[in-house]
Amino acid sequence: MKARTIVVAIVVVGVTGSGWLVASRTKSPKQVLADAKPPKPSVLTERVTLQALTSSVIGRADVTIPEVPIVDRTKFAAGAVVTDVAIAAKQRLANGARILEVSDRPVFVLEGIFPLWRDIKTGDRGRDVKELQVALTNAGFPTGTTNGLFDYNTQVAVQRWYRTAGYEPTVAAQADPLQPAGIAIPRSELEFVAQLPARVLTVATKVGDLVAPASGGAAPASGDPASAPAIAAASTTLVTLAAGGPRIAFVIADTDRALVHAGSTATILNEQSNATVTATVTAVASTGVKAPDGTTTYPVTLAPNKPIPADFVGNVRVTVVGAATTGKVLSVPIAAVQSARDGSTFVAKATNSTPVTVAVVVGVSADGAVEVTPKSPDALHDGDRVVVG
């Protein structure tokens, strides 16, 4: 009898518990409709921040070094062989320096823009002679005059120049047999370069190379082709110099033209070394260049404030400051600024109750923020919150 009483008690308790669960999960139709309604919209706010703003344009640029090829192989006699190489890549080449020796004869460089188109000798006159006189004088071998006449003083200067390098100049007979023999500078022994000193970029030859093949490409007398000197590299020139320092080519998109102007400050970054060079924008092209993909870019001329190092050659990052605030200013997210029908701008300052409209004047914008100046000085402060949505 006691056992049956216990079982019944358990059953009653179980039924009672089930009823409580059902009652707790049952909602009236009115409650169901109320729960289905969307929540009341909340106001999104962001902080007013006191900070300096800088509006920048970031792009890529190519740094290159213009190249000047010198020492044309065609100037040498067939079968001429390189007997000494006096320079190497990255070497700085001075005015008057010897760079090569071909068949025991020197090859020099002098500063000048007029190409040496002939062998010049004692008694000759011309622009090339004048250029020789000026260059020799600047190299420390004064010719006494720069009148374009290869006179006795010029001959003495050339002799000193050659002998300093360990050579004797070529003897040249005079047209008048009664006159003593003069000297000559063969065209193959001198290269005029527009700007010296200059940096050597490449040397496409080595000792033992044939500058040009022997006439008809004949094999050596031994008949063994393997014993023949190799012909210098396929290029028609043996040496390449850097024409001045590195130059930078930078372009901007049409959408950035309003931010970049003459006088803007730029920073050139070598991302390999993290080194930087500052520059000034001197011009922005008014005519764009259309790319094959249809985009239009505008070349920007940059004037570096110091020479661009040679290790910047390649692709670099350029940051141009388009606009900047003078010190710290009040700023808000761009989304916080609204416009009235009359064109004026304002922000909605969040309060404990209804947001308050604050009329502002906008300024520099950068990185999603914009400078704001409240028309009423005390209407907005650092740390206030404004409605953004």
C-alpha positions in Angstrom: 0.0 0.0 0.0 2.8 2.4 0.8 4.5 1.6 -2.5 1.4 2.6 -4.5 1.1 5.9 -2.6 4.6 6.8 -3.5 4.1 6.1 -7.2 1.0 8.2 -7.4 2.7 11.1 -5.8 5.5 11.0 -8.4 3.0 11.0 -11.2 1.1 13.9 -9.9 4.3 15.9 -9.5 5.3 15.1 -13.1 2.0 16.2 -14.5 2.1 19.4 -12.5 5.6 20.2 -13.8 4.5 19.7 -17.5 1.7 22.0 -17.0 4.0 24.7 -15.8 6.3 24.3 -18.8 3.4 24.6 -21.2 2.0 27.6 -19.5 5.4 29.4 -19.5 5.8 28.9 -23.3 2.3 29.9 -24.3 1.9 33.5 -25.6 -1.2 35.4 -26.5 -1.7 36.6 -30.1 -1.2 40.1 -28.9 2.2 39.3 -27.4 3.3 37.5 -30.6 2.5 40.6 -32.7 4.4 42.8 -30.3 7.5 40.6 -30.4 7.5 40.6 -34.2 7.8 44.4 -34.5 11.3 45.8 -35.3 13.2 47.3 -32.4 13.2 51.0 -32.0 16.0 52.6 -34.1 19.1 53.6 -32.2 21.2 56.6 -32.9 24.8 56.0 -34.1 27.3 58.5 -32.9 31.0 59.1 -33.2 33.4 61.2 -31.1 34.5 64.7 -32.0 38.3 64.6 -32.1 41.0 67.3 -31.8 43.7 66.4 -34.2 45.9 67.5 -37.2 44.7 66.4 -40.6 46.7 65.9 -43.7 45.2 65.1 -47.1 47.5 63.0 -49.2 47.8 61.5 -52.6 49.7 58.2 -52.6 51.0 56.7 -55.9 53.8 54.8 -57.5 56.7 56.3 -59.6 59.6 54.9 -61.6 63.1 56.1 -60.9 65.5 55.6 -63.8 68.9 56.7 -64.9 69.3 57.9 -68.5 72.0 55.9 -70.2 74.7 57.2 -72.5 76.4 54.5 -74.7 80.0 55.3 -75.7 83.0 53.7 -77.5 81.5 52.5 -80.7 83.2 49.3 -82.0 83.0 50.5 -85.6 85.6 53.2 -84.9 88.4 50.6 -84.5 90.4 48.8 -87.1 89.4 45.3 -88.0 91.1 42.8 -85.6 91.6 45.3 -82.8 91.8 43.7 -79.4 91.0 45.0 -75.9 94.3 45.0 -74.0 93.2 46.7 -70.8 90.0 47.7 -69.0 90.6 50.6 -66.7 87.0 51.0 -65.4 84.3 49.0 -63.7 80.5 49.3 -63.1 79.5 51.9 -60.5 82.9 53.7 -60.8 82.8 57.5 -61.0 84.5 58.6 -64.2 86.4 61.9 -64.2 87.0 64.4 -67.0 90.2 63.3 -68.9 90.2 59.7 -67.6 91.4 56.7 -69.5 88.7 54.0 -69.7 90.1 51.3 -72.0 93.1 50.3 -74.0 92.6 48.8 -77.4 95.6 47.2 -79.2 97.9 49.0 -76.7 96.4 52.4 -77.4 94.4 54.4 -74.9 90.7 55.4 -75.0 90.0 58.6 -73.1 86.9 60.6 -72.1 86.6 64.4 -72.0 83.6 66.5 -71.3 81.9 67.9 -74.4 78.7 67.8 -76.4 80.1 67.9 -79.9 81.0 64.5 -81.2 84.5 63.8 -82.4 83.9 63.1 -86.1 87.5 63.0 -87.3 91.1 62.5 -86.3 92.3 65.9 -85.1 96.0 66.9 -85.4 98.4 69.8 -85.1 97.3 72.7 -87.3 93.6 71.7 -87.5 90.9 74.2 -86.7 87.3 73.7 -85.7 84.6 73.4 -83.1 85.9 70.0 -82.0 89.4 71.5 -81.4 87.9 74.2 -79.3 86.0 71.6 -77.3 89.2 69.7 -76.8 91.0 72.8 -75.5 88.2 73.7 -73.0 88.0 70.1 -71.7 91.8 69.7 -71.4 92.0 73.0 -69.5 89.3 71.9 -67.1 91.0 68.6 -66.6 94.2 70.3 -65.5 96.1 70.5 -68.8 95.8 74.2 -69.9 96.1 74.9 -73.6 96.7 78.6 -73.2 93.8 79.6 -75.5 90.5 78.1 -76.6 90.3 79.7 -80.0 89.7 76.4 -81.9 93.2 76.2 -83.4 95.3 73.1 -82.6 98.4 75.2 -82.1 101.7 74.5 -80.3 100.3 75.2 -76.8 97.5 72.7 -77.5 100.0 70.2 -78.7 102.0 70.5 -75.5 98.9 70.1 -73.4 97.9 66.9 -75.3 101.4 65.5 -74.9 101.3 66.1 -71.1 97.8 64.5 -70.9 98.9 61.4 -72.8 102.2 61.0 -70.9 100.5 61.4 -67.6 98.5 58.3 -68.5 101.6 56.4 -69.7 101.4 56.9 -73.5 102.9 58.9 -76.3 100.5 60.6 -78.7 100.5 59.6 -82.3 103.0 61.4 -84.5 101.4 63.2 -87.4 103.3 64.6 -90.4 102.7 68.2 -91.4 101.4 69.2 -94.7 104.5 71.4 -95.0 107.5 69.0 -95.0 109.7 71.9 -93.7 107.6 72.0 -90.5 108.4 69.7 -87.6 106.1 66.7 -87.1 103.0 67.4 -85.1 100.7 65.0 -83.1 97.3 63.6 -83.7 94.4 62.3 -81.6 92.8 59.5 -83.6 89.0 59.4 -83.4 89.2 55.9 -81.8 91.1 57.3 -78.8 88.7 60.0 -77.6 85.1 60.1 -76.5 83.3 63.3 -75.7 80.7 62.9 -72.9 78.2 65.7 -72.3 78.5 65.6 -68.5 81.5 64.5 -66.4 82.0 63.2 -63.8 79.7 60.3 -64.7 78.9 57.0 -63.2 79.8 53.8 -65.1 76.7 51.6 -65.6 78.1 48.7 -67.7 81.3 47.6 -69.3 80.5 45.2 -72.1 84.0 43.9 -72.8 87.1 42.4 -71.1 90.7 42.0 -71.8 91.3 39.7 -74.8 88.0 40.5 -76.6 88.0 41.4 -80.2 86.6 44.9 -80.5 85.6 44.0 -84.1 86.3 40.8 -86.0 89.2 40.6 -88.3 88.5 41.4 -92.0 86.3 38.6 -93.4 86.2 37.0 -90.0 89.3 35.0 -90.7 90.5 32.4 -88.2 93.8 32.8 -86.5 97.0 31.7 -88.3 97.1 28.5 -86.2 93.8 27.5 -87.8 92.4 26.7 -84.3 89.2 28.7 -83.8 89.3 28.1 -80.1 92.5 30.2 -79.9 90.8 33.3 -81.4 89.8 36.1 -79.0 86.1 36.4 -78.4 84.3 39.3 -80.1 83.1 41.9 -77.6 79.4 41.8 -76.6 76.7 42.1 -79.3 76.1 45.7 -78.5 77.7 48.2 -80.9 79.1 50.1 -77.9 81.5 48.9 -75.2 80.6 51.2 -72.3 77.4 52.7 -70.9 77.4 55.7 -68.6 74.7 57.3 -66.5 73.7 60.6 -67.9 73.4 62.6 -64.7 71.6 61.4 -61.6 68.4 59.3 -61.2 65.2 60.8 -62.6 61.6 60.2 -61.4 58.5 59.8 -63.5 55.3 60.3 -61.5 51.7 60.5 -62.6 48.3 61.1 -60.9 44.8 60.2 -61.7 42.2 62.8 -62.8 40.4 62.4 -59.5 43.6 63.6 -57.6 44.3 66.7 -59.7 42.4 69.0 -57.3 44.7 68.0 -54.5 48.1 68.2 -56.2 49.5 71.6 -57.4 52.7 73.4 -57.8 54.3 73.9 -54.4 52.9 70.7 -52.9 55.4 68.7 -50.8 56.1 65.1 -51.7 58.0 62.3 -50.1 59.7 59.6 -52.2 60.1 56.3 -50.3 62.5 53.5 -51.2 60.6 50.6 -49.7 63.7 48.4 -49.8 65.8 50.5 -47.4 63.0 52.8 -45.9 65.1 55.8 -47.0 63.2 58.9 -48.1 63.9 62.0 -50.2 61.6 65.0 -50.0 60.6 66.9 -53.2 58.5 69.8 -54.3 55.9 69.6 -57.0 56.9 72.2 -59.7 54.2 71.4 -62.3 51.2 69.3 -63.0 50.5 68.7 -66.7 47.2 70.3 -68.0 46.9 67.6 -70.7 46.4 64.0 -69.7 47.9 60.9 -71.1 45.4 58.2 -72.0 46.4 54.6 -71.3 45.4 51.5 -73.3 42.9 50.6 -70.6 41.1 54.0 -71.1 42.3 55.7 -67.9 43.8 59.1 -68.1 46.8 60.2 -66.0 48.6 63.5 -65.6 52.4 63.7 -65.4 53.7 65.5 -62.3 57.1 67.2 -62.2 59.0 66.7 -59.0 62.1 68.6 -57.9 64.0 66.6 -55.2 65.4 68.7 -52.5 68.6 66.6 -52.7 70.0 64.2 -55.3 68.0 60.9 -55.5 70.4 58.1 -54.5 71.3 55.5 -57.1 69.7 52.7 -55.0 66.3 54.3 -55.5 66.3 53.1 -59.2 63.2 51.1 -59.7 59.6 51.5 -58.5 59.1 53.7 -55.5 56.2 55.1 -53.5 55.4 58.8 -53.6 53.2 60.6 -51.1 52.1 64.2 -52.0 50.5 66.4 -49.3 47.6 68.0 -51.0 46.3 70.0 -48.0 47.0 70.1 -44.3 45.7 71.9 -41.2 47.8 74.3 -39.3 48.0 72.3 -36.1 45.2 70.4 -34.3 41.6 71.1 -35.3 38.2 69.7 -34.4 37.3 66.9 -36.7 34.4 64.6 -37.2 33.7 61.6 -39.5 32.6 62.8 -43.0 29.3 61.0 -42.5 28.5 63.3 -39.6 28.4 66.4 -41.9 25.0 67.3 -43.3 23.9 70.0 -45.8 20.9 72.2 -45.5 18.8 73.4 -48.5 20.6 76.8 -48.5 24.0 75.0 -48.9 25.1 75.5 -45.3 26.6 72.6 -43.4 25.9 71.3 -39.9 26.4 68.4 -37.5 23.9 66.9 -35.1 25.4 67.0 -31.6 24.2 64.1 -29.5 22.7 65.0 -26.1 20.8 63.1 -23.4 17.6 63.9 -25.2 17.1 65.3 -28.8 20.3 65.9 -30.9 21.2 69.6 -31.2 22.0 71.1 -34.6 25.4 72.8 -34.7 26.2 74.9 -37.8 29.8 74.3 -39.0 32.3 75.3 -41.7 34.2 72.4 -43.2 37.8 72.4 -44.0 40.5 69.8 -44.9 39.4 66.2 -45.2 41.6 63.2 -44.8 41.3 59.5 -44.1 37.5 59.6 -43.6 37.6 62.7 -41.3 36.9 66.3 -42.0 37.8 69.5 -40.2 34.8 71.4 -38.8 34.7 74.9 -37.2 31.5 75.6 -35.3 30.0 79.0 -36.2 29.3 79.4 -32.5 32.7 78.9 -30.8 31.4 77.0 -27.7 28.9 74.9 -29.6 31.3 71.9 -30.2 34.2 70.6 -28.2 36.7 67.7 -28.2 35.0 64.7 -26.8 31.5 65.6 -27.8 29.6 63.0 -29.9 27.8 63.7 -33.2 25.2 61.7 -35.1 26.5 59.7 -38.0 23.5 57.5 -38.7 
